[in-house]
Amino acid sequence: MANKDFHQTDWQGQLTRQWSIGRIVHAYLKSEIPLYIHEGRMATEDFLKQQGQDGLSPQTKQKFHQIILEYLEDGPKDCQFLKDLCRAERLTAEDEKALFNAWGGIFRYMVERGEIYQAYGSKTFHRLQDFQPLSREIA
């Protein structure tokens, strides 16, 4: 990015928040998601298939993963909306703490799979359509 481009404010609307590097939140451009979440760095599907240390069953994770994805198909949603939605689908308070854990919950998994991204400024979650990670060699 050229210096003059950096000082324009419109590029900031393209920033996303990601957890993909060393368990630290990073901001980078939406167009660079395939670079950061390349083949070999993507989360495996094990998260949804195994009982977690947090006590969430695979069935609970899979159920709410699918519900969240379906609602994000209709457009961006904030975290509170998605929590309320999951509560309406009988998510318990204890499971909510684990599922919505900011450092290891369902959103981190979904981001690291290239399924969703979080807009940096508004902090809304968006469905990432047709995600294709770069190969490890190209990245």
N, CA, C and O of each residue as an XYZ file, in Angstrom:
556
protein
N       0.851     -1.161      0.000
C       0.000      0.000      0.000
C       0.902      1.231      0.000
O       1.810      1.350      0.822
N       0.642      2.125     -0.915
C       1.424      3.360     -1.007
C       1.066      4.288      0.149
O      -0.015      4.182      0.729
N       1.968      5.185      0.474
C       1.766      6.117      1.584
C       0.481      6.924      1.413
O      -0.272      7.103      2.370
N       0.227      7.412      0.194
C      -0.993      8.210     -0.030
C      -2.253      7.364      0.184
O      -3.267      7.867      0.668
N      -2.185      6.077     -0.179
C      -3.324      5.181      0.030
C      -3.582      4.935      1.514
O      -4.728      4.816      1.947
N      -2.510      4.862      2.276
C      -2.630      4.608      3.703
C      -3.424      5.703      4.402
O      -4.190      5.422      5.323
N      -3.250      6.925      3.977
C      -3.898      8.053      4.644
C      -5.345      8.263      4.219
O      -6.050      9.080      4.812
N      -5.791      7.546      3.215
C      -7.209      7.597      2.872
C      -7.959      6.718      3.864
O      -7.456      5.672      4.274
N      -9.143      7.136      4.245
C      -9.870      6.384      5.276
C     -10.721      5.250      4.719
O     -11.143      4.385      5.486
N     -10.989      5.218      3.415
C     -11.898      4.204      2.889
C     -11.349      2.780      2.994
O     -12.140      1.842      3.096
N     -10.045      2.582      2.974
C      -9.473      1.241      3.088
C      -9.740      0.635      4.458
O      -9.762     -0.588      4.600
N      -9.942      1.474      5.465
C     -10.155      0.962      6.816
C     -11.451      0.158      6.924
O     -11.573     -0.712      7.785
N     -12.402      0.444      6.064
C     -13.649     -0.314      6.045
C     -13.469     -1.744      5.563
O     -14.364     -2.572      5.730
N     -12.324     -2.040      4.969
C     -12.030     -3.388      4.486
C     -11.245     -4.226      5.492
O     -10.904     -5.376      5.215
N     -10.956     -3.644      6.672
C     -10.200     -4.390      7.677
C     -11.065     -5.443      8.352
O     -12.260     -5.242      8.571
N     -10.451     -6.550      8.672
C     -11.112     -7.617      9.409
C     -10.309     -7.917     10.663
O      -9.112     -7.637     10.733
N     -10.975     -8.482     11.638
C     -10.303     -8.945     12.871
C     -10.160    -10.454     12.758
O     -11.123    -11.157     12.454
N      -8.967    -10.940     13.002
C      -8.715    -12.372     12.884
C      -7.889    -12.851     14.065
O      -7.131    -12.087     14.663
N      -8.045    -14.117     14.388
C      -7.309    -14.745     15.488
C      -6.278    -15.725     14.962
O      -5.737    -16.521     15.729
N      -6.001    -15.684     13.697
C      -5.314    -16.800     13.058
C      -3.823    -16.925     13.320
O      -3.237    -17.938     12.939
N      -3.196    -15.976     13.933
C      -1.749    -16.052     14.104
C      -1.409    -16.012     15.583
O      -1.617    -14.995     16.243
N      -0.895    -17.093     16.097
C      -0.389    -17.125     17.462
C      -1.358    -16.699     18.544
O      -0.955    -16.122     19.553
N      -2.653    -16.984     18.336
C      -3.688    -16.678     19.327
C      -3.744    -15.192     19.676
O      -4.090    -14.824     20.798
N      -3.407    -14.356     18.727
C      -3.434    -12.908     18.910
C      -4.426    -12.346     17.898
O      -4.514    -12.837     16.773
N      -5.162    -11.332     18.291
C      -6.080    -10.693     17.353
C      -5.272     -9.792     16.424
O      -4.467     -8.975     16.872
N      -5.503     -9.955     15.123
C      -4.826     -9.156     14.113
C      -5.865     -8.461     13.250
O      -7.000     -8.924     13.134
N      -5.476     -7.361     12.654
C      -6.323     -6.679     11.682
C      -5.606     -6.723     10.339
O      -4.432     -6.366     10.242
N      -6.313     -7.158      9.313
C      -5.771     -7.095      7.964
C      -6.921     -6.990      6.978
O      -8.086     -7.168      7.332
N      -6.569     -6.698      5.736
C      -7.579     -6.465      4.719
C      -8.333     -7.751      4.385
O      -7.759     -8.840      4.375
N      -9.609     -7.604      4.117
C     -10.438     -8.760      3.759
C      -9.835     -9.507      2.572
O      -9.869    -10.737      2.533
N      -9.294     -8.786      1.622
C      -8.711     -9.420      0.438
C      -7.495    -10.284      0.766
O      -7.088    -11.110     -0.052
N      -6.912    -10.105      1.953
C      -5.723    -10.865      2.337
C      -6.045    -12.096      3.201
O      -5.132    -12.789      3.649
N      -7.315    -12.367      3.433
C      -7.681    -13.526      4.249
C      -7.081    -14.823      3.692
O      -6.552    -15.612      4.475
N      -7.138    -15.086      2.365
C      -6.535    -16.331      1.865
C      -5.027    -16.427      2.106
O      -4.479    -17.528      2.158
N      -4.363    -15.297      2.251
C      -2.932    -15.298      2.546
C      -2.676    -15.741      3.982
O      -1.773    -16.537      4.235
N      -3.463    -15.230      4.916
C      -3.262    -15.541      6.332
C      -3.840    -16.894      6.738
O      -3.278    -17.590      7.583
N      -4.948    -17.253      6.138
C      -5.556    -18.558      6.446
C      -5.323    -19.456      5.236
O      -6.261    -19.816      4.524
N      -4.074    -19.808      5.017
C      -3.721    -20.637      3.874
C      -3.802    -22.114      4.240
O      -3.982    -22.471      5.405
N      -3.667    -22.960      3.235
C      -3.663    -24.403      3.478
C      -2.530    -24.717      4.444
O      -1.409    -24.241      4.264
N      -2.809    -25.494      5.438
C      -1.818    -25.804      6.458
C      -1.990    -24.958      7.704
O      -1.497    -25.322      8.771
N      -2.682    -23.836      7.585
C      -2.950    -22.995      8.746
C      -4.429    -23.036      9.122
O      -4.804    -22.617     10.217
N      -5.260    -23.535      8.230
C      -6.695    -23.598      8.506
C      -6.965    -24.531      9.676
O      -6.278    -25.537      9.852
N      -7.959    -24.194     10.464
C      -8.380    -25.065     11.567
C      -8.952    -26.357     10.989
O      -9.606    -26.344      9.945
N      -8.707    -27.448     11.661
C      -9.287    -28.718     11.225
C     -10.727    -28.808     11.730
O     -11.145    -28.042     12.598
N     -11.460    -29.739     11.180
C     -12.842    -29.931     11.608
C     -12.934    -30.655     12.942
O     -14.034    -30.905     13.433
N     -11.795    -30.994     13.535
C     -11.782    -31.689     14.825
C     -12.545    -30.920     15.900
O     -13.158    -31.528     16.777
N     -12.513    -29.601     15.839
C     -13.207    -28.780     16.834
C     -14.672    -29.183     16.946
O     -15.215    -29.261     18.048
N     -15.307    -29.438     15.818
C     -16.731    -29.790     15.818
C     -16.987    -31.257     16.143
O     -18.110    -31.633     16.478
N     -15.969    -32.074     16.046
C     -16.152    -33.520     16.189
C     -15.761    -34.068     17.552
O     -16.091    -35.208     17.876
N     -15.068    -33.276     18.348
C     -14.547    -33.782     19.612
C     -15.097    -33.011     20.804
O     -15.427    -31.829     20.711
N     -15.183    -33.712     21.911
C     -15.527    -33.066     23.181
C     -14.380    -32.124     23.526
O     -13.222    -32.541     23.556
N     -14.687    -30.881     23.782
C     -13.643    -29.923     24.086
C     -13.302    -29.875     25.560
O     -14.047    -30.383     26.398
N     -12.171    -29.260     25.872
C     -11.796    -29.053     27.267
C     -12.806    -28.164     27.966
O     -12.920    -28.172     29.191
N     -13.534    -27.401     27.174
C     -14.551    -26.507     27.714
C     -15.836    -27.234     28.091
O     -16.750    -26.627     28.650
N     -15.915    -28.531     27.789
C     -17.089    -29.318     28.140
C     -18.171    -29.348     27.079
O     -19.170    -30.047     27.249
N     -18.005    -28.615     25.991
C     -19.017    -28.619     24.936
C     -18.992    -29.939     24.180
O     -17.936    -30.416     23.765
N     -20.162    -30.514     24.012
C     -20.258    -31.760     23.258
C     -20.157    -31.459     21.761
O     -20.455    -30.345     21.330
N     -19.739    -32.443     20.977
C     -19.721    -32.246     19.531
C     -21.107    -31.876     18.985
O     -21.217    -31.063     18.067
N     -22.154    -32.471     19.549
C     -23.510    -32.180     19.074
C     -23.870    -30.711     19.301
O     -24.467    -30.075     18.433
N     -23.507    -30.176     20.462
C     -23.798    -28.768     20.759
C     -23.036    -27.859     19.810
O     -23.608    -26.918     19.261
N     -21.756    -28.130     19.612
C     -20.945    -27.299     18.718
C     -21.490    -27.344     17.296
O     -21.610    -26.309     16.639
N     -21.820    -28.537     16.823
C     -22.318    -28.680     15.454
C     -23.658    -27.976     15.268
O     -23.884    -27.315     14.255
N     -24.531    -28.119     16.240
C     -25.857    -27.490     16.158
C     -25.732    -25.974     16.042
O     -26.321    -25.371     15.144
N     -24.976    -25.358     16.938
C     -24.909    -23.897     16.941
C     -24.007    -23.356     15.838
O     -24.190    -22.224     15.391
N     -23.059    -24.133     15.404
C     -22.254    -23.772     14.234
C     -23.179    -23.613     13.028
O     -23.099    -22.622     12.301
N     -24.048    -24.587     12.825
C     -24.965    -24.549     11.690
C     -25.966    -23.400     11.811
O     -26.251    -22.720     10.824
N     -26.491    -23.183     12.995
C     -27.451    -22.089     13.208
C     -26.810    -20.744     12.886
O     -27.407    -19.920     12.192
N     -25.604    -20.521     13.384
C     -24.913    -19.248     13.146
C     -24.640    -19.059     11.657
O     -24.879    -17.978     11.119
N     -24.143    -20.094     10.988
C     -23.885    -19.983      9.548
C     -25.153    -19.631      8.778
O     -25.131    -18.779      7.889
N     -26.251    -20.286      9.122
C     -27.508    -20.027      8.415
C     -27.957    -18.582      8.593
O     -28.396    -17.952      7.632
N     -27.855    -18.054      9.796
C     -28.282    -16.674     10.018
C     -27.347    -15.670      9.366
O     -27.793    -14.600      8.953
N     -26.080    -15.983      9.264
C     -25.148    -15.064      8.609
C     -25.331    -15.042      7.095
O     -24.856    -14.122      6.429
N     -26.009    -16.038      6.549
C     -26.321    -16.021      5.115
C     -27.212    -14.823      4.774
O     -27.165    -14.310      3.656
N     -28.016    -14.382      5.733
C     -28.932    -13.260      5.510
C     -28.256    -11.905      5.647
O     -28.872    -10.879      5.358
N     -27.002    -11.881      6.082
C     -26.287    -10.620      6.243
C     -25.554    -10.573      7.569
O     -25.701    -11.471      8.397
N     -24.758     -9.521      7.777
C     -23.945     -9.410      8.991
C     -24.790     -9.322     10.255
O     -25.884     -8.758     10.259
N     -24.247     -9.898     11.329
C     -24.910     -9.859     12.639
C     -23.857     -9.562     13.695
O     -22.694     -9.937     13.551
N     -24.277     -8.888     14.752
C     -23.333     -8.662     15.851
C     -23.409     -9.825     16.836
O     -24.322    -10.649     16.788
N     -22.434     -9.867     17.720
C     -22.310    -10.982     18.659
C     -23.542    -11.097     19.561
O     -24.008    -12.204     19.831
N     -24.059     -9.982     20.019
C     -25.217    -10.028     20.911
C     -26.437    -10.629     20.215
O     -27.165    -11.421     20.813
N     -26.659    -10.261     18.967
C     -27.763    -10.841     18.204
C     -27.605    -12.359     18.118
O     -28.567    -13.104     18.310
N     -26.384    -12.809     17.827
C     -26.142    -14.246     17.689
C     -26.273    -14.974     19.021
O     -26.737    -16.113     19.060
N     -25.870    -14.330     20.110
C     -26.074    -14.930     21.440
C     -27.561    -15.095     21.724
O     -28.006    -16.154     22.168
N     -28.325    -14.036     21.464
C     -29.772    -14.091     21.696
C     -30.421    -15.180     20.841
O     -31.299    -15.909     21.303
N     -29.985    -15.274     19.617
C     -30.493    -16.297     18.713
C     -30.218    -17.694     19.267
O     -31.105    -18.547     19.276
N     -29.005    -17.921     19.722
C     -28.636    -19.237     20.262
C     -29.381    -19.537     21.558
O     -29.758    -20.682     21.808
N     -29.594    -18.514     22.381
C     -30.380    -18.720     23.608
C     -31.797    -19.165     23.257
O     -32.369    -20.032     23.917
N     -32.351    -18.563     22.216
C     -33.701    -18.931     21.777
C     -33.747    -20.377     21.273
O     -34.804    -21.007     21.259
N     -32.593    -20.885     20.862
C     -32.484    -22.278     20.410
C     -32.018    -23.196     21.541
O     -31.526    -24.297     21.295
N     -32.178    -22.733     22.775
C     -31.905    -23.507     24.001
C     -30.420    -23.699     24.323
O     -30.020    -24.758     24.806
N     -29.620    -22.692     24.059
C     -28.227    -22.717     24.500
C     -28.205    -22.368     25.981
O     -28.734    -21.331     26.383
N     -27.598    -23.222     26.792
C     -27.542    -22.968     28.233
C     -26.520    -21.877     28.541
O     -25.641    -21.594     27.727
N     -26.639    -21.271     29.710
C     -25.714    -20.210     30.123
C     -24.282    -20.731     30.197
O     -23.347    -20.037     29.799
N     -24.107    -21.939     30.700
C     -22.759    -22.517     30.808
C     -22.160    -22.788     29.430
O     -20.993    -22.483     29.183
N     -22.960    -23.359     28.539
C     -22.472    -23.619     27.182
C     -22.208    -22.313     26.433
O     -21.299    -22.241     25.607
N     -22.998    -21.293     26.720
C     -22.794    -19.995     26.075
C     -21.408    -19.435     26.387
O     -20.739    -18.895     25.505
N     -20.980    -19.564     27.642
C     -19.652    -19.063     28.023
C     -18.558    -19.720     27.194
O     -17.614    -19.052     26.773
N     -18.676    -21.010     26.961
C     -17.664    -21.726     26.184
C     -17.790    -21.441     24.687
O     -16.790    -21.217     24.006
N     -19.010    -21.451     24.185
C     -19.230    -21.264     22.757
C     -18.830    -19.865     22.302
O     -18.290    -19.694     21.209
N     -19.093    -18.870     23.135
C     -18.808    -17.483     22.778
C     -17.528    -16.962     23.430
O     -17.336    -15.750     23.525
N     -16.663    -17.852     23.873
C     -15.377    -17.461     24.441
C     -14.583    -16.704     23.376
O     -14.356    -17.226     22.285
N     -14.166    -15.491     23.684
C     -13.501    -14.632     22.702
C     -12.172    -15.189     22.208
O     -11.718    -14.814     21.127
N     -11.542    -16.067     22.966
C     -10.220    -16.563     22.571
C     -10.223    -17.999     22.087
O      -9.174    -18.504     21.690
N     -11.338    -18.662     22.103
C     -11.298    -20.045     21.659
C     -12.645    -20.623     21.329
O     -12.778    -21.839     21.192
N     -13.628    -19.804     21.200
C     -14.976    -20.282     20.958
C     -15.268    -20.566     19.498
O     -14.369    -20.715     18.671
N     -16.544    -20.635     19.215
C     -17.009    -21.005     17.881
C     -16.582    -19.997     16.821
O     -16.293    -20.388     15.691
N     -16.535    -18.711     17.158
C     -16.172    -17.709     16.158
C     -14.721    -17.853     15.726
O     -14.404    -17.713     14.545
N     -13.852    -18.128     16.668
C     -12.447    -18.326     16.294
C     -12.327    -19.501     15.328
O     -11.629    -19.412     14.318
N     -13.009    -20.598     15.640
C     -12.988    -21.756     14.746
C     -13.502    -21.370     13.358
O     -12.884    -21.713     12.350
N     -14.617    -20.666     13.305
C     -15.231    -20.316     12.029
C     -14.351    -19.359     11.225
O     -14.292    -19.448      9.999
N     -13.673    -18.449     11.911
C     -12.727    -17.549     11.245
C     -11.559    -18.352     10.685
O     -11.163    -18.161      9.535
N     -11.011    -19.246     11.496
C      -9.849    -20.023     11.066
C     -10.188    -21.065     10.006
O      -9.277    -21.629      9.400
N     -11.438    -21.330      9.769
C     -11.881    -22.212      8.682
C     -12.197    -21.421      7.419
O     -12.448    -22.012      6.369
N     -12.189    -20.099      7.507
C     -12.526    -19.288      6.349
C     -14.020    -19.238      6.079
O     -14.442    -18.982      4.952
N     -14.819    -19.479      7.109
C     -16.275    -19.466      6.955
C     -16.857    -18.078      7.189
O     -17.838    -17.694      6.552
N     -16.251    -17.331      8.103
C     -16.738    -15.998      8.453
C     -15.547    -15.073      8.675
O     -14.401    -15.518      8.752
N     -15.836    -13.790      8.775
C     -14.850    -12.820      9.231
C     -15.573    -11.796     10.087
O     -16.795    -11.663     10.022
N     -14.813    -11.084     10.879
C     -15.388    -10.037     11.720
C     -14.895     -8.695     11.206
O     -13.690     -8.465     11.110
N     -15.837     -7.801     10.871
C     -15.465     -6.459     10.432
C     -14.780     -5.740     11.584
O     -15.229     -5.822     12.727
N     -13.707     -5.047     11.288
C     -12.888     -4.452     12.337
C     -13.600     -3.331     13.083
O     -13.623     -3.336     14.313
N     -14.172     -2.385     12.379
C     -14.789     -1.234     13.038
C     -16.110     -1.553     13.708
O     -16.316     -1.208     14.871
N     -17.005     -2.208     12.989
C     -18.347     -2.473     13.517
C     -18.391     -3.723     14.383
O     -19.333     -3.915     15.151
N     -17.390     -4.563     14.266
C     -17.314     -5.830     15.000
C     -18.500     -6.744     14.698
O     -18.909     -7.544     15.540
N     -19.040     -6.618     13.501
C     -20.100     -7.528     13.075
C     -19.472     -8.723     12.369
O     -18.401     -8.622     11.770
N     -20.161     -9.852     12.452
C     -19.692    -11.058     11.787
C     -20.371    -11.172     10.434
O     -21.566    -10.907     10.297
N     -19.591    -11.570      9.435
C     -20.058    -11.693      8.062
C     -19.716    -13.084      7.550
O     -18.693    -13.658      7.926
N     -20.563    -13.615      6.703
C     -20.283    -14.896      6.039
C     -19.252    -14.630      4.956
O     -19.401    -13.693      4.172
N     -18.224    -15.434      4.909
C     -17.195    -15.321      3.880
C     -17.562    -16.300      2.769
O     -17.468    -17.514      2.945
N     -17.974    -15.771      1.643
C     -18.461    -16.600      0.544
C     -17.309    -17.119     -0.311
O     -16.351    -16.396     -0.584
N     -17.410    -18.357     -0.724
C     -16.483    -18.958     -1.691
C     -15.019    -18.806     -1.302
O     -14.183    -18.483     -2.147
N     -14.705    -19.033     -0.043
C     -13.326    -18.907      0.428
C     -12.442    -19.993     -0.177
O     -12.773    -21.178     -0.123
N     -11.331    -19.585     -0.743
C     -10.338    -20.501     -1.286
C      -8.981    -20.116     -0.711
O      -8.419    -19.093     -1.102
N      -8.443    -20.914      0.208
C      -7.144    -20.565      0.781
C      -6.033    -20.717     -0.256
O      -6.121    -21.544     -1.163
N      -5.002    -19.917     -0.108
C      -3.824    -20.082     -0.952
C      -3.077    -21.338     -0.522
O      -3.209    -21.795      0.614
N      -2.308    -21.878     -1.425
C      -1.453    -22.997     -1.029
C      -0.383    -22.464     -0.083
O      -0.083    -21.270     -0.081
N       0.172    -23.333      0.697
C       1.207    -22.930      1.652
C       2.405    -22.322      0.918
O       2.999    -21.355      1.394
N       2.753    -22.880     -0.223
C       3.902    -22.400     -0.988
C       3.692    -20.973     -1.493
O       4.601    -20.146     -1.414
N       2.514    -20.684     -2.003
C       2.226    -19.344     -2.527
C       2.126    -18.334     -1.394
O       2.612    -17.210     -1.515
N       1.500    -18.733     -0.297
C       1.348    -17.824      0.845
C       2.708    -17.505      1.430
O       2.802    -16.754      2.401
